[in-house]
Amino acid sequence: MNKNKPNELHLYRQLSWDYMIPAEDIALLVSGQIDHVGHYTIKDIFKKALESYSWFTVLRLFSPEQVMELLTDDLIQSLRMPSMRKHYAFIKKRLQENLSSAG
C-alpha cells in the first residue's frame, strides 16, 4: 500500500467518518507503524473495510500478507451480513488453496 496516495487517504477517511480519526493515522496503523488509533486496531479497520468496500478496494488498502493474517474465521463470522460471511469464507478458502498449490 502506498500510504501517500490521495485516493487511499480518502478511503481511510470514509472508514473513520463516525469517529473523525485522521486518515493519516489509519495509514500509519495499516503500515504497522502504530498499534492502534483511537479504539481501533488493524483488525477493526480491516473489518470495516470488508463491510464497506469491494474486495478489490480492500486489496488496494492492505497487503496480501495482511489479508492472509487478518481474514480469520472469527473475523468472517463477526461480519454483519450472512451473505458477506459466505462471500469471505469462499474467498479465504480460495486464497488458501492458491497458496498451498503455489508452495
N, CA, C and O of each residue as an XYZ file, in Angstrom:
412
protein
N       0.832     -1.176      0.000
C       0.000      0.000      0.000
C       0.874      1.236      0.000
O       1.800      1.339      0.804
N       0.598      2.163     -0.878
C       1.297      3.437     -0.877
C       0.473      4.405     -0.045
O      -0.529      4.948     -0.511
N       0.908      4.614      1.191
C       0.099      5.384      2.134
C      -0.028      6.847      1.762
O      -0.846      7.557      2.347
N       0.747      7.314      0.819
C       0.690      8.723      0.450
C      -0.272      9.008     -0.701
O      -0.466     10.167     -1.065
N      -0.865      7.993     -1.265
C      -1.789      8.215     -2.365
C      -3.065      8.879     -1.849
O      -3.673      8.395     -0.895
N      -3.469      9.975     -2.468
C      -4.668     10.672     -2.006
C      -5.918      9.795     -2.006
O      -6.763      9.930     -1.120
N      -6.046      8.910     -2.975
C      -7.241      8.076     -3.041
C      -7.337      7.139     -1.835
O      -8.422      6.953     -1.283
N      -6.215      6.549     -1.424
C      -6.233      5.681     -0.248
C      -6.578      6.480      1.014
O      -7.333      6.014      1.867
N      -6.023      7.675      1.117
C      -6.344      8.519      2.272
C      -7.832      8.850      2.290
O      -8.452      8.879      3.353
N      -8.398      9.095      1.127
C      -9.839      9.357      1.044
C     -10.633      8.133      1.528
O     -11.606      8.270      2.270
N     -10.214      6.956      1.106
C     -10.899      5.726      1.534
C     -10.761      5.519      3.037
O     -11.725      5.127      3.695
N      -9.588      5.775      3.587
C      -9.404      5.673      5.040
C     -10.284      6.686      5.769
O     -10.863      6.376      6.810
N     -10.382      7.884      5.224
C     -11.212      8.931      5.835
C     -12.670      8.476      5.877
O     -13.361      8.700      6.871
N     -13.136      7.847      4.814
C     -14.514      7.356      4.785
C     -14.743      6.268      5.837
O     -15.829      6.181      6.410
N     -13.737      5.448      6.090
C     -13.885      4.386      7.092
C     -14.030      4.942      8.502
O     -14.642      4.307      9.360
N     -13.477      6.112      8.745
C     -13.466      6.654     10.100
C     -14.421      7.824     10.279
O     -14.247      8.625     11.198
N     -15.415      7.936      9.430
C     -16.337      9.066      9.491
C     -17.024      9.173     10.850
O     -17.341     10.276     11.294
N     -17.256      8.051     11.511
C     -18.018      8.062     12.756
C     -17.192      8.491     13.966
O     -17.759      8.852     14.997
N     -15.875      8.457     13.860
C     -15.020      8.855     14.977
C     -14.026      9.951     14.604
O     -13.213     10.352     15.438
N     -14.076     10.434     13.385
C     -13.219     11.534     12.956
C     -11.735     11.268     13.227
O     -11.013     12.148     13.696
N     -11.302     10.074     12.934
C      -9.892      9.710     13.074
C      -9.179     10.126     11.789
O      -9.643      9.796     10.697
N      -8.083     10.830     11.897
C      -7.371     11.261     10.685
C      -6.954     10.080      9.799
O      -6.459      9.063     10.286
N      -7.162     10.239      8.512
C      -6.799      9.198      7.555
C      -5.320      8.868      7.638
O      -4.927      7.714      7.463
N      -4.503      9.868      7.903
C      -3.067      9.640      8.003
C      -2.733      8.700      9.175
O      -1.790      7.913      9.091
N      -3.503      8.787     10.254
C      -3.296      7.884     11.389
C      -3.685      6.450     11.036
O      -3.033      5.498     11.465
N      -4.746      6.303     10.255
C      -5.130      4.958      9.811
C      -4.059      4.398      8.887
O      -3.749      3.209      8.953
N      -3.491      5.232      8.030
C      -2.395      4.779      7.159
C      -1.213      4.299      7.991
O      -0.582      3.298      7.652
N      -0.909      5.006      9.080
C       0.176      4.570      9.970
C      -0.156      3.233     10.616
O       0.719      2.380     10.762
N      -1.411      3.044     11.002
C      -1.848      1.776     11.585
C      -1.700      0.634     10.582
O      -1.146     -0.416     10.907
N      -2.191      0.840      9.380
C      -2.138     -0.200      8.351
C      -0.694     -0.509      7.961
O      -0.373     -1.651      7.631
N       0.172      0.492      7.995
C       1.577      0.263      7.631
C       2.372     -0.368      8.774
O       3.546     -0.699      8.606
N       1.736     -0.534      9.933
C       2.408     -1.181     11.060
C       3.247     -0.244     11.909
O       3.975     -0.701     12.790
N       3.163      1.044     11.667
C       3.962      1.997     12.425
C       3.385      2.296     13.805
O       4.107      2.729     14.703
N       2.082      2.064     13.971
C       1.431      2.202     15.278
C       0.515      1.002     15.486
O       0.111      0.353     14.521
N       0.185      0.704     16.755
C      -0.624     -0.479     17.085
C      -2.122     -0.225     17.091
O      -2.908     -1.138     16.835
N      -2.518      0.986     17.376
C      -3.936      1.330     17.380
C      -4.100      2.828     17.149
O      -3.178      3.618     17.349
N      -5.287      3.183     16.729
C      -5.640      4.582     16.536
C      -7.039      4.743     17.126
O      -7.995      4.101     16.691
N      -7.131      5.622     18.131
C      -8.381      5.673     18.884
C      -8.594      4.316     19.515
O      -7.689      3.770     20.146
N      -9.777      3.772     19.351
C     -10.048      2.432     19.875
C      -9.895      1.345     18.810
O     -10.195      0.181     19.074
N      -9.436      1.707     17.618
C      -9.307      0.766     16.515
C      -7.936      0.098     16.458
O      -6.904      0.735     16.669
N      -7.953     -1.196     16.170
C      -6.747     -1.933     15.804
C      -6.806     -2.166     14.295
O      -7.800     -1.829     13.651
N      -5.762     -2.733     13.744
C      -5.775     -3.028     12.307
C      -6.894     -4.018     11.971
O      -7.492     -3.940     10.898
N      -7.175     -4.944     12.882
C      -8.260     -5.906     12.663
C      -9.605     -5.185     12.533
O     -10.422     -5.538     11.683
N      -9.829     -4.179     13.374
C     -11.079     -3.418     13.305
C     -11.200     -2.647     11.998
O     -12.267     -2.607     11.386
N     -10.097     -2.037     11.574
C     -10.111     -1.281     10.315
C     -10.304     -2.227      9.133
O     -11.027     -1.903      8.190
N      -9.663     -3.390      9.179
C      -9.831     -4.381      8.117
C     -11.296     -4.818      8.027
O     -11.851     -4.910      6.931
N     -11.914     -5.082      9.164
C     -13.324     -5.490      9.172
C     -14.201     -4.378      8.599
O     -15.096     -4.646      7.798
N     -13.949     -3.138      9.002
C     -14.727     -2.021      8.453
C     -14.545     -1.928      6.946
O     -15.497     -1.638      6.220
N     -13.333     -2.170      6.475
C     -13.080     -2.125      5.035
C     -13.850     -3.234      4.319
O     -14.449     -2.994      3.270
N     -13.837     -4.443      4.877
C     -14.584     -5.546      4.262
C     -16.071     -5.227      4.176
O     -16.724     -5.542      3.181
N     -16.602     -4.602      5.223
C     -18.033     -4.304      5.255
C     -18.405     -3.059      4.452
O     -19.584     -2.811      4.202
N     -17.414     -2.283      4.053
C     -17.683     -1.017      3.371
C     -17.313     -0.993      1.894
O     -17.944     -0.285      1.109
N     -16.302     -1.757      1.512
C     -15.753     -1.654      0.169
C     -15.773     -2.995     -0.559
O     -15.953     -4.055      0.041
N     -15.584     -2.908     -1.857
C     -15.450     -4.122     -2.658
C     -14.133     -4.818     -2.298
O     -13.217     -4.201     -1.754
N     -14.060     -6.092     -2.608
C     -12.857     -6.882     -2.346
C     -11.636     -6.238     -3.000
O     -10.564     -6.189     -2.397
N     -11.790     -5.750     -4.222
C     -10.643     -5.183     -4.940
C     -10.165     -3.881     -4.302
O      -8.976     -3.564     -4.357
N     -11.067     -3.139     -3.709
C     -10.663     -1.939     -2.969
C      -9.913     -2.335     -1.704
O      -8.902     -1.721     -1.363
N     -10.396     -3.346     -1.018
C      -9.713     -3.849      0.185
C      -8.280     -4.254     -0.169
O      -7.350     -3.975      0.587
N      -8.106     -4.906     -1.309
C      -6.770     -5.333     -1.733
C      -5.846     -4.158     -2.030
O      -4.625     -4.303     -1.971
N      -6.407     -3.010     -2.346
C      -5.584     -1.809     -2.545
C      -5.111     -1.225     -1.222
O      -4.070     -0.572     -1.161
N      -5.878     -1.460     -0.171
C      -5.577     -0.853      1.126
C      -4.703     -1.710      2.024
O      -4.032     -1.189      2.914
N      -4.703     -3.023      1.801
C      -3.975     -3.964      2.660
C      -3.085     -4.859      1.804
O      -3.448     -5.234      0.689
N      -1.928     -5.191      2.338
C      -1.005     -6.075      1.611
C      -1.557     -7.497      1.598
O      -2.387     -7.844      2.438
N      -1.107     -8.320      0.660
C      -1.537     -9.726      0.647
C      -1.228    -10.435      1.971
O      -2.022    -11.254      2.435
N      -0.098    -10.128      2.565
C       0.265    -10.747      3.843
C      -0.712    -10.344      4.940
O      -1.114    -11.175      5.755
N      -1.089     -9.082      4.962
C      -2.061     -8.615      5.943
C      -3.415     -9.298      5.739
O      -4.062     -9.713      6.701
N      -3.828     -9.409      4.494
C      -5.113    -10.045      4.195
C      -5.115    -11.481      4.712
O      -6.076    -11.909      5.351
N      -4.051    -12.219      4.441
C      -3.993    -13.618      4.883
C      -3.995    -13.717      6.411
O      -4.583    -14.642      6.972
N      -3.351    -12.785      7.070
C      -3.312    -12.805      8.535
C      -4.643    -12.366      9.152
O      -5.075    -12.928     10.159
N      -5.281    -11.381      8.561
C      -6.477    -10.779      9.155
C      -7.779    -11.480      8.787
O      -8.754    -11.404      9.534
N      -7.805    -12.157      7.653
C      -9.035    -12.811      7.197
C      -9.197    -14.160      7.898
O      -9.039    -15.218      7.288
N      -9.511    -14.098      9.175
C      -9.654    -15.297     10.001
C     -11.113    -15.756     10.035
O     -12.025    -15.005      9.687
N     -11.310    -16.991     10.455
C     -12.677    -17.496     10.606
C     -13.465    -16.655     11.604
O     -14.642    -16.371     11.381
N     -12.828    -16.257     12.697
C     -13.511    -15.432     13.702
C     -13.951    -14.095     13.111
O     -15.073    -13.648     13.350
N     -13.070    -13.459     12.342
C     -13.441    -12.186     11.737
C     -14.580    -12.385     10.743
O     -15.525    -11.598     10.711
N     -14.491    -13.424      9.943
C     -15.544    -13.699      8.958
C     -16.886    -13.894      9.661
O     -17.904    -13.368      9.213
N     -16.889    -14.644     10.753
C     -18.139    -14.889     11.480
C     -18.683    -13.632     12.155
O     -19.870    -13.568     12.475
N     -17.831    -12.637     12.372
C     -18.285    -11.404     13.018
C     -18.858    -10.388     12.027
O     -19.374     -9.351     12.441
N     -18.773    -10.672     10.729
C     -19.328     -9.753      9.733
C     -20.841     -9.671      9.882
O     -21.496    -10.656     10.225
N     -21.386     -8.496      9.624
C     -22.809     -8.223      9.860
C     -23.753     -9.113      9.075
O     -24.709     -9.654      9.631
N     -23.495     -9.265      7.806
C     -24.474     -9.915      6.935
C     -24.067    -11.338      6.594
O     -22.905    -11.596      6.276
N     -25.023    -12.269      6.657
C     -24.718    -13.665      6.295
C     -24.131    -13.805      4.889
O     -23.256    -14.642      4.664
N     -24.605    -12.996      3.951
C     -24.078    -13.084      2.585
C     -22.603    -12.695      2.544
O     -21.829    -13.278      1.786
N     -22.212    -11.720      3.348
C     -20.800    -11.339      3.436
C     -19.979    -12.454      4.056
O     -18.876    -12.748      3.596
N     -20.507    -13.071      5.088
C     -19.787    -14.172      5.735
C     -19.535    -15.293      4.733
O     -18.440    -15.853      4.684
N     -20.539    -15.616      3.942
C     -20.397    -16.666      2.928
C     -19.380    -16.253      1.859
O     -18.529    -17.048      1.461
N     -19.478    -15.027      1.410
C     -18.591    -14.499      0.378
C     -17.125    -14.549      0.826
O     -16.262    -15.019      0.083
N     -16.848    -14.067      2.036
C     -15.464    -14.007      2.501
C     -14.937    -15.366      2.964
O     -13.728    -15.596      2.942
N     -15.814    -16.254      3.377
C     -15.375    -17.626      3.664
C     -14.907    -18.288      2.361
O     -13.912    -19.012      2.348
N     -15.625    -18.033      1.280
C     -15.238    -18.566     -0.024
C     -13.898    -17.962     -0.466
O     -13.014    -18.678     -0.938
N     -13.759    -16.666     -0.313
C     -12.501    -16.003     -0.700
C     -11.340    -16.564      0.108
O     -10.280    -16.848     -0.450
N     -11.526    -16.726      1.412
C     -10.452    -17.271      2.248
C     -10.061    -18.673      1.783
O      -8.876    -18.994      1.689
N     -11.041    -19.485      1.499
C     -10.766    -20.857      1.025
C      -9.967    -20.828     -0.274
O      -8.997    -21.570     -0.428
N     -10.371    -19.978     -1.196
C      -9.666    -19.893     -2.477
C      -8.238    -19.383     -2.301
O      -7.320    -19.874     -2.959
N      -8.047    -18.415     -1.428
C      -6.699    -17.903     -1.167
C      -5.810    -19.000     -0.594
O      -4.656    -19.144     -0.998
N      -6.345    -19.769      0.345
C      -5.565    -20.852      0.946
C      -5.239    -21.930     -0.078
O      -4.133    -22.471     -0.080
N      -6.182    -22.241     -0.936
C      -5.942    -23.234     -1.996
C      -4.845    -22.752     -2.934
O      -3.955    -23.519     -3.302
N      -4.907    -21.489     -3.318
C      -3.892    -20.942     -4.233
C      -2.519    -20.906     -3.593
O      -1.517    -21.174     -4.255
N      -2.463    -20.578     -2.317
C      -1.172    -20.556     -1.635
C      -0.584    -21.952     -1.472
O       0.621    -22.146     -1.633
N      -1.431    -22.918     -1.154
C      -0.924    -24.277     -0.950
C      -0.480    -24.899     -2.277
O       0.461    -25.692     -2.296
N      -1.133    -24.556     -3.372
C      -0.704    -25.100     -4.674
C       0.531    -24.380     -5.202
O       1.294    -24.946     -5.985
N       0.728    -23.140     -4.777
C       1.897    -22.373     -5.213
C       3.141    -22.743     -4.421
O       4.262    -22.592     -4.906
N       2.937    -23.238     -3.180
C       4.070    -23.542     -2.315
C       4.519    -24.913     -2.522
O       5.470    -25.355     -1.878
